[in-house]
Amino acid sequence: MENRLLDLIEQLEEVLDHATKVPLTGKIMIEEELLLEILDGMRDALPDEIRQANLIISDRDRLIEQARSDGQRIIERAQKQAEQLIEEDEIVSQSRAYGEEIVRKAQQYSREVKLGALKYSNELLYDVELKLEEAYKAIKASREELVTLARRDEKGSRNDEQD
């Protein structure tokens, strides 16, 4: 479903590229039903893109929570190991330094995992944002073209009635 919106945009571009040209006006004629069908498909596909963004956010939150939990477990394990080493008289100073190093490394690891998860989530959300912006621009341009065509048709109808 990820590419459905982009496929519909490409289909819309293809319809516009192959539309019948109105001589001397720079305008085109397109089948209203076909255009409305493509726009309906875009409306249907857009919630999928939003749902995908929500999944990415959930995945990011899960990764952050997992990193925090892993880091906490490592810290707790390191503290327990440090306490056990301290109790041993022969290597008290060594064990303290070793335990502190383990805690420092665990905290560093936790920060790195969290930072990696945040960067990954940000990149995924940025990609979704670009896709949504692209879709929005395409829809807006299509709507503007439709409004322009409708105004011209309306003006043409008035001119025909006056003649």
N, C-alpha and C positions, 0 to 999 in steps of 0.2 A: 504494500500500500504506500510505501515511502515515495515511490516515483509516480503514483497516480496523478497527483496534482500537476507535476511537471509534464506528464504525458498529455493531460488535458490542455495545458497551456500551449504545448507544441501543436496539438490538434487544432486549437483556435488559430494559431499563427498560420497553419496550413490552409485552413478555411479562408482566412483573410488573403493569403497569397494567391489562392486559386479562385477568388471571387470574380464575378463578371464585372468588367469595367464599364462605367457609364461614360460614353464618349463626351469629350470636351468639358468634363466637369472635374476630373481628378477623383471621382467618387467610385465606390464599388457597390454592388448589390449582393447581399448574402441571404440565404434562407433563414428566416426568423426561427423556425422550429429547430434547425440544426444548432444555431447559436444559443438558443435557450437551453437545449439539451446539454451542451458543453458547460454552460454556466451552472446548471443544476448539478452536474458532475463535480464541478469545482467546489460548490457549496457542500456537497456530500464528503469530498475528500479533505476539506479543511479541518473538520473535527478530528480526523485521523492524525494530522500533523500536530494538533494540539495535544491529543492523547499521547503521541510519541514524546512530545516535550515533557509531559507529566511523568512518563515512564523514566525518562532520563534524569529528571529531578529526583524521583524515588530511588533510582539506582545510585545517584550521587550521595543521597542521604544515607543509604545503606552502606556504601563504601566508607563514608566518614565515620559512621557508628562502628563499623567493623574495625577500622583503624584505631579508633579510640579504645575499643574493647581489647583489641590485641595489645596495644601499648600498655593499657592498665594491667593486663595479665602478666606481661613481661616485667613490668615494674614490680608487681607484687612478688613474682617468682624471684626476681633479682634481690628484692629486700629480704625475702626468706633465706635465700642463699647467703646473703651478706650476714644476716643474724647468726646462721649456723657457723659460718667461718669465724665470726668474732668470738664465739664461745670457745673455740679451740685456742688454748693458751699459746701454743708454739708459733702460730702464724697470724696473730691478732692484727698487726699492722698491715700485713699482706692482704688479708681477707677484707679489711675495711676498704683499702684502695681498689681491690678487685670488685667488690660490691658496688662501690660508687661508680666505677667505670661501666659496669653492667647497667646500672640505673641510667647513667648519662647516654649510653648507646641506645637503650630502650626508648628513652625520651626523644632522642634524635631520630630513631627509626619511626616512631609514632608521628613526629612532625613531618618527616619525609613522605610517609604514606598518606597522611592527611593532605599535604600540599599536592601530591600527585593526583589524589582523588578530586580535589578542587579544580586543578588544571584540566583534567580529563572531562569533568562535568561542564566546565566553562566552554571548552572546545565543542562539545556536543551541542550545547545550548546555542552557541554562536552559529553553528551550521544550521540548526533548526530555524534560528532567527533569520538567517539569510534566505532560506527557502520560503519562509512565511512572507518576508518582505517582497521577494520576487513574485510570489503568488498575488499578493496584495496589489502590486504595481500592475500586473497583467490584468487583474480584474478591474481595477480602476480605469485603465486605458480602454478596455473593452466597453465599460459602461459609458465613458466619455464619447467613444465612437458611436455607440447606440443613440445617445442623446443627440449628437450632431446629426446623425442620419434621420432621426425622428423629426428634428426641427426642419431639416431640409424637405422631407416628405410633406410636412405640414405646410410649409411655405409653398411648395409646389401645388398642393391641393387647393390652397387659397387662390393662387394665380390662375389655376384652371377654372375655378368657379367664377372669377371675375371676367374671364374672357368669354 
